[in-house]
Structures are given as C-alpha cells and as structure tokens.
Amino acid sequence: MNVLVSIILFVIIFSIIVIAHEFGHFILAKANGIRVLEFAIGMGPAVFSFTKGETKYSLKLLPFGGACMFDGEDGMNMEEGKAPEEGSFLAANVWARISCVLAGPLFNFLLAFLFSLIVVGYCGSDLPVLEEVTDGGAAQAAGLETGDLIKKINGENIHLYRELSLISMVNQGEPLEIVYEREGQKYETTLQPIYDENDARYYMGIRGRGEYIKCKGFELIRRSAYEVQYWMRATFKSLSMMIHGRVSRDDVSGPVGIAQIVGETYEEVKPYGISSVILSMMNIAILLSVNLGVLNLLPLPALDGGRLVFMFIEVIRGKPVPPEKEGMVHFIGLVVFMILMVFIMYNDISRLFR
C-alpha cells in the first residue's frame, strides 16, 4: 500500500510539473501562430487521446516527461532549399521561437513560485539568524555569536538560514568572508571552516534552523522569491559538485529514486495530518520544478538550452543553422539522454535491493 501511495503521489507531482513546462511551450506557440501538433503528458504509447483543432492531446503510458510538438520543429524532413510552411515552427521569426522554447523552463520557475507562496504563507520563512554557535568551532573563532544575522557570504546575499547549510555542505576549506548584523550594526569577519575527520567534510561551527517569521503581503512575495532562488542556487551547486566529481552515482536519483523519496517523506509527515502531507509534497514539487527548469536551460543537445544555443547563433550570424544539421545534433543528444536515463533507473532500482 505504501508503495502504491508513493507512486500515486509521485505521478501527481511530476505530472503537474511537466504540464506546467509543456503548457509554457504551448501557450507561447499559440500566441506566436505556431501550430502545435501534439501536447503529450508522459512517454510511450498513448492510453488516452483526443484531437481539438489542429492539436492532439495525449496521456501516455509512462509518467516520465512530456512533449509539446511543434509543426516542423526539427527540420529533418524538410526538403533542402524549400521554405518552411506558414504556421510551422521554422517559419516563425527567431525571437518568437526563442520565446516558445524559453517559456517551458520559465513556467517551471513560475509554478515553483506559486507553490512557494502557499508554503511560505502557511509555514513562514527562515531568517539566517544564528541559533547556536558551537564551542571551539569556526564560527566562534571568527567572532560570531548566537543571534547574529548573516547578510552576505563571499559577496553573495544570504536570505534564508538553509543557505548557510548549503554553503557549509559544498565548502572545501575555502575561507568565507562574512558580513553580519548584530544589534543593528554591520560587521565583517573571515570564517575558516574546520575539517571533521569522522564526517570527511568541513563545518562552519553553527547549528539550528534559524529564526522563523510569518509572512504577509509584499514580504510573502519577496520571501517566496527567495525560496525559488535558494533552490536554483542549490541546483547549480549540485551540478558543480557533479562536474568536479564530488557526487557519487548513489547521490543521483531518477524517477524511481524520487518516488522513493516521496514515499519516505509521506511516511514521516503522515502522522501530522493531511495539511502536513500537502505542504511536504509542495516542497518536493518546488525542488523538482526548479530542477527541471534549470536542467532544461543547460546548453546541451535535445534540451531547451541546446535549442536556444542554435537560435542565438542564428541571431548573431543572421541566418539559421541548416535545420537538418541541428535536428541531427538534437537526435543524437536525445539518444544519449535516453541511455543515461536507463542507467539512472537501473541504479535507482538496484539501490532498492541493497
């Protein structure tokens, strides 16, 4: 039963995120007069579909991903030298195409912001106020005290207490230039994280969850934006750790691993009632939606970011890259991503039996 609940919750969360992403592509395509051949949720064979106007709407068997297919978007079947048909993707001007592609990730960030309004409005927001400075730790050595409000670290504005935890987690011993506020006065100090042999990582010497405040009006909007910004930073820092080889394969999760996390979270918060379950699922949705938005903006073939690269090349050179060549690059990228997805799913499943 727990497995079934995990799967259902995961499908609901992921479907909402994918629908938001694809709807961004869809609505901008319609606004720019580009024909949408199919709006699909999921992958594989269709289990339900209907056609309205020029668009086929499909629900597919596998609840992973989705697609908003524009007429002639890949250009691989277009005859050389032949002008694209009116209403097709390639017939639209370059800025219209850029807006269509960019809209998907932007709608993911918008969805994350809307969920953040609900979560922050209900739970409040964590101020970066030091709750506990550990004796003999790096923070104490730097002169920091309980109650200090952290304003900046290495020139980066700090808005949430969780940002301190994130910076501590990714730190590799680099000194931290900290601007903090105490009794209305601003001070600066340098904190040198201390290495812990047992945990094999550096610590800042602080503990706690920060100071929570209730948010209304403009403050609610502002702190909700900080929430989205935090998850963006967390995603970029995680990607940086992957690039530098500081993330093992067990730290990477695909759909199966995420479903497991959803199930574990559900079991933890279930005793506290339905409102806690909903808010926890929204928190996961914020994380996943921001992740999907950021990852899709990476300049890699088959992703929205990869398509944007070709379009900005077109802006610079004044003419498009031959569509059949661009289409081939994206096709190869898609094959690579499918192979990577199989590997991640295999890794997720193998973890279940360890």
Phi, psi and omega in degrees: 000318179298321178296318180297317178298317179301315181294316181297314180297318179298314181298318179298310181299310185293324179295318178299317181295315180293319179300317179299316181298309183290329178294326175301312176301314186298309186293325178287327176296313179300318181296333182258011176072024179265130180290132175255114182285320182211138172243107189239140173246123183097182181228165179090200181290148180284135175260342178202138178201157173207158181243130176229121185066233181262003187245135173263129179252124188230143169246121188254166192297312185268122185279045180237113175085192181182182182203142169239101189266115178276150177295119175071025186290328183274337177069005184287336182259006182276136180291140182298132178085352181271135180289142178295149181291149178299135181092350178277165183300315185286345178280340179287154179291161190299323181288330174294319179292320178299316181297322179296315183288319183291334185297328181301301177300322180296323178291332174294318178293323178295317178299315178300321179294318180296318176295323180296324177302320181289312183295312181292322179298327182271317188260340186090186184227148184267116176281146180281058178262128183291118182274325179208126174258118186286143179295132178076006181273176183295321181296318179295319179296332180275359178091008179282150182227159175304134181097349177292139178259116181282127183256318181214150171227121183051042177081357182264124180297137180247125182243333184236148178298325181299337177295327177296316179297320180295315180297319179297320184294322184267353183293138180243032178098003179288141177294148182245119177275113189246132171252126182223165182240133179222119180053043176082356180251142179267141179224163176231146178205165175246125180253126178255104181304146183254134183280134177253115183297322183294317182267352180055046178202167180265146179235148178273345179083035177228155178222166174115188183238007182083189180248120183271140177231148174280145185235136176220161175057225183296326180297324177296316179296316182295313183289332175291322175296321177298325179299313179296318179300320179300314181291330173296313179299318180298320179295314180295320179293324177295318177297320178298320178296322178296315181298324182270009174072024181260012178234127178275169181295336178285346178272355181254129182237142172255200182304319181294315179296321179293319178300323178295318178297318178301315180296318180294320178296318179301315181296324181291321187261349182306319180298342183268001174106169185296325180296322178293322178297312182298314181295322178293319178294324176295321177300317177296320179297322177300311179302310184292322181294317177295318178302314181297319179296314180294312182298324180289341179271355177296139184283060181243146180305144178080344176269163178302321179298323177294321178293322179295326178302313180296324181289323178288331172297319178298319178299318184288315185272350177083000177208152185286155168294139179312124187301328180292328178287316177298317180299322179293320178299315181292325179296316178297318178299320179296318179298317179298317180293324177295320177296317178297320180296320177298317179298316181295318179294321177298318179295318178299314183292320180296329178294331181294336185255010179277000000 
